[in-house]
Amino acid sequence: MNLLDDARDVLPTDHDAATLVGRLHDPDEDGPAVVAVRGDELVDLSGVAPTLTDLLEHPDPVGLARTTAPRKTWPLDAVLTATLEGGPGPRLLAPADLQVLKAAGVTFVKSMLERVIEERAAGDVTRSAEIREQVETAIGGALAAVRPGSAEARAVKEVLVRDGLWSQYLEVGLGPDPEIFTKAPLLSAVGAGAEIGIAEGSDWNNPEPEVALAVRSDGRIAGATLGNDVNLRDVEGRSALLLPQAKDNNASASLGPFLRLFDDGFGLDDVRELDVRLEVRGQEGFVLDGLSSMREISRDPEELAAAALGAHHQYPDGLILYTGTLFAPTEDRGAPGKGFTHHVGDVVRISTPKLGALANRVNRSERCPRWTFGVRSLLANLVHRGLL
């Protein structure tokens, strides 16, 4: 099963007008190059921006991406094909390098309720259907229009505490402080075409299709991309203190295909209106197809960015912030009542017209390519190439 029907599906529908940047593995230099899309070519910006962080921290990243004389170029179609088919040539990497990979959790009511269900099921998928019905009957509709941190939210909390229905997930979903956590280490994210990982031993897990923001060290949001915040529901359901084990595994953070910079034709208001489609296609013929809208997010992207970076916490190289997911698949796959979980070999496609399509294939984390290229490797490679 192909990751995408056409390699050009990777691109936004208006890619000719978009400022698209990213990272590419250059086999000739055995390292990453910072690139921009210009027409039918990918141009190498590494001479002026050896890391994507350098590009984003520049006073004019859009101007740099559009006008810098390239060190070299590659045919765009050839790179996209190699990226999706695993070819030996240059291929796209995740559009992040020295930025910290952060994530916001419980930012949509539907996913908030699913976290409550996980908690009450204690990670046991066989109890999820019964508990889902109980939770949705008790509190589902009442929370849809409640603004987090508001007086109304505080009143809802008082009622839920009184009735024994309060949860730590409702606290971060309705309370004044959002959940912001570290998703994965620097340089560990995988890009379009790569395998994504589900750790051995998990039998209740799911993709989390999200819009991810590139936030500069000064707090300015510079652009957006697509992300998959792969999650082990059974692990987090046993205890929220197991969140690192549920979220941070080999190949469990996916980003891409490109980072779309904010410019005169695309900005934060466009992000607020994005509809994100998730498709999962299994080797046995299973198909899951759903749509989520950023219009339903309970906290504005700027609010989430400010909660992650500010006077209370600095990130001198910026950060990538997954903004949370509306989509928590509950359709049965296999035995009735067991809900959705991944199978090895699943193809996961996350797409939206303004950002393109991020496609990956599911494997066990232990069988995915090992992560070996860390910060020391990057610095050594850049020095060897005369870029630092």
N, C-alpha and C positions, 0 to 999 in steps of 0.2 A: 504494500500500500504506500503510495507516494505521500510525502509530507504535505505537499500542496499540488494542485492540478497544474499550475504554471508557475515557474520561478518568479515571474514578474508580479505575482500576487503578494510577494513580500513587501512591495512598495505601496505607499499611500496612493489613492486614486488620483490625487493632484500632485504627484511627485515632481512634476516639472516646475511647479511654483514653490515647492517646499525647500527649506534649508535642512538637509539631512546629513548628519555626521555619525561617525561610529568608529569601530576598530576592526582591523583586518589582520589575520595571521599571514605574514609574508614569509613563505618558505625559503626564499633566497637569503633572508637575513635572520631566519629562525627566531622571529620575534614579532611583536605587534606594531602596526602602523595606525596612526590616527588618519581617518579618511573622511572625505566629503563626497556626496553625489553631485556630479555636474554633467547633465545630459546623460549620455550613454557610457560615462566613465566614472570610476572611483579615483579621486586624486589624493595623493599622499601629502598630508599637512605636517608630517613629523619634523620637518626642518625648522618650523617655527613653533610647533606644539608637539613635543615628544610624547606627551600623555594627553588623554582626553581632559584630564583635570586642568592642564595648562591652557587648553583651548577655552574651557568654560570660565576659567578665572580671568581671561583676557578682557580688557575693557569693551571690546567689540567682537565677540565670538562669531556673530553672523557675518560681519565684514571679513574676518579672517577666513571663515569657511568658504566664502564666495570668491575671494580675490587672490588668495595666497598662491604664488607660483609653486606648482607641485614638484616634489623630489622625483616622483615617478607616477605612472598611471596604470590602471588595470581596466579591462573591459567589464562593465557592470554585469552584463548578462552571464559572462563566464564565471564571475565570482558568485553570483546568486545560485547558479546551477551547481557549482562545486559545494556551496554551503548546504544545500538541501540534499544532495546526493552523496555527500561524504567523499568528494573527489580529492586528489592529492594537491591541487593547486591552491592559490590564495582563497581564503574563506572568511566569512564574517565571524567576529567574536562578540561577546556581550559588550554593549556600549557603556562600559564603566571600567575604571581602573583603580585610581587611588581614592575614589569616593567611598565613604563608609556605606554599607548596604543596610538601610533601616527599613522598617515596615510599621504601618499603622494597622491596628487590629480592631475589629468590632465597630466598623464605621458604617455599616448598613444594618437595618433592623432585621432583615431575613437571616443574615449570617450571624447576627447577635443571638437570635433565637436558637440557631443551630449549635452555637457554642454552649448555650444553657442546656440543650439536649445532650450534648456530649458529656457535660459535667454530671448531669443527673443519671446518665447511663453508665457512668464510670468507665467509659471506653468500650462498653459491650454493645456491639452493633445490633445484636439480636433484640435489645430492648428499645432501640431508637424509634421505631414506628409508634409504639404505644405511648412513649414519653412525648414524642412530637405532637401527637394529638392532644395530650393533656396540656402541654405548655402553650400551644397555639390557641386552644380554647380559653385558657386562663388569662393570657396576657398579649397574645399576638396582635390583634387589631388595635388595642389601646395604645401601642407604642409608636405606631407609624408616623404620627405627626408631632411627636414630642421632641423639642429641641434640647440636645444635651446641655446640662448645666443650668437650665432655666428653672424658674420657680415652679412651673408645671412639672418638670422632671423630678424636682425634690418632693413634690406632693405625691407623684406616682411611686417614688421610692418608699415613702412612708406607708403607703397602702400595701405594697409588695412585701415589705419587712413584716408588717403586722400579720399578713396572711401566710408567712413562711415561704415566700416565692422569690426572695432576693437572691442574687448571685453575683459573684465577682465579675462576670461578663456584663451583667446589667450595670454594674458600677462604672465600668469604662465605656459602656455604650451610652449611658444616660448622664453620668456624673460630669463634673467640670473638667476632668483631666482625661485626655485620650490615652489609649495604649500605644506607646511607641517603643519598639524593641529592635535589637540588632538582629537582622535576618541571617547574615552570613559574613564571612571575612572579606577583606579587600581581595579583588582579583579572582574570587571563587565562583562568580556567576558564569553560567554557560549561556551561549547565544543561540540564535536561530539555527535549526538543523541539528543541534546537539542532542544527545540523550539527556533526559531528566530522570532523577533518581528517587525511588521509594525504598526506604531502608528495609532490610530483611526483618521478618517478624511482624511487620504491620499488615493487617488484613482489613483495615478500614481507613482509607485515605482518599484524597481528592486534589484536583488542581484548584488553584485560586487565581482566576484571571483578573488582572488589575492594571490600572494605569499607574505608571511610576514616574515620579518627577525628579529632574536633575536640579538640585538646590546648591547654589554657590556658597562659598564661605561667608559671604556678607548677608546671606538669607534670601537673596533674590532667586526666584525660580526661573531657570534659563531654558527649560524645554521639557519634553515628555516622551516617554516610550511605553512599550507594553511589557508586562511582567507576569510570571507565573510563580506565585509564592506557595510552592508545593507543601502540602500539610499532611501529617499523620494524625488522623482524628482519634484513633484509639489511644495513642500515646498521650496527647494533650488531654483527652477525656479522663484519663486516670488521675491526672493532677496538672493544674496549670503551671506548677513548678517544673514540669517536664517540657515546657515550651521549647527550650533549646534543642532537646532531642527530637521533638516533633517537627521543628522547622529547619534546623541547620544540619543537613546531611550532604554527603557528596552529591553534587549535581542537583540540589534541591532548590536552587534559585536560578531562574531563567529570565533574561532580559533581551529586548531587541524588537525588530531587527536593527533599526536605526534609532538614534535620538533625534527628534524633530525639535530644532531650536525655535524659540519664540521670535517672530519677526513681524513685519507689517501685515502678513496674511494669516498668521496663526498665533494665538496667545492663550492665556489662562481661561478666558471666557469660552473658547472653543473646547478646552479640556472639560469644563463644567457641563458641556452638552454632549459629550461622547457617549455613544452606545457601543458596548463591547460584547462581541459574540464569542461564545465558547463552543467548540465542537470537539467531541471525543469519539474516535472511531476505533473499535476493537477488531482484532483479527478474527473473532468469531461472528462478526457482523453486527455487533452492538453499535448503536449510534445514539449519542446524546448531543442535543443542539439547544442552546439557550442564549438569551440576550439579557444583558444588564445595562443600566443607565447610570452615568455619573450624576444625573439630576436627582437621584434618590439617596445620594450620600448624606449622612447626618452631620458631618463636619466639613466645612469648606476646605479645599486643598491648601489655601493660604494659612488657615488655622492649624492644620496638621503640620505644615512646614515650620510655623512659628513655635509649635510645641516641641519640635525636635531640635531646633537650632535657634539660639538667641543668647541673651546675657547669661542664662543659666547653663548653657552648654555650647561650646564652640567646636567646629569641624573645619580646620584650616585648609583641608583639601575638598571641602564640600561633601555632599551626600547624595545618594539615590534613595528616594523614599517611595516604597510601595504604599499606595493610598488605601488599600483594603478592597475586599470583594463583596459584591452583592450575591454572587452565585455560590450556593452550597448544594450540590446535586444530591437529591434524595431518591431518585428513581431506583427501583429494585433492579439489580443486575445479578441474575441467578436466583437464589432461593428467595421466596416472598418474605418481606419484612427486614431483609438485610441491607437494603439501600444500595447506594453506589459505592464501589471502590475500584481502583485501577487494576488492570491486568497488564503484565509485561507485554510489550509490543503495542500498546495503545498509541495512537497518533493524537496529539493534542494541538488544536489550532485556536489561537486567540487573535482576534482581528477587530479592527475598526477602520473605516475608510481613511481617516486623517492620519493614522499611524502605521497602516500596513498590517502585516500578519506575522505572528510569532508562532512557528511550528516546531514541535519537538516530539520525540518518541520516548515512551516510558520504558525504563529498565530498573532493576534493583540498583541501589546506590553502590553496593559492593561490587557490581559488575560494570558500572559506568567507568569511562576512562578516569584514572586517578588524577587528582589535582596536584600538579607538581610545580607549576610556574607561579611562584609567589613574588613578593616585593623584592627580595634579593635577586631573584632571576631577572626581573624586569630591569632593575638598576644596572646589573652587570651587562645585560643585552644592550641597553641604551648607550652605555659607556663604550662598549665594543664597537658600536655603529657610529660613534662620534657625535651622538645626539645630546649627550650631557657633558 
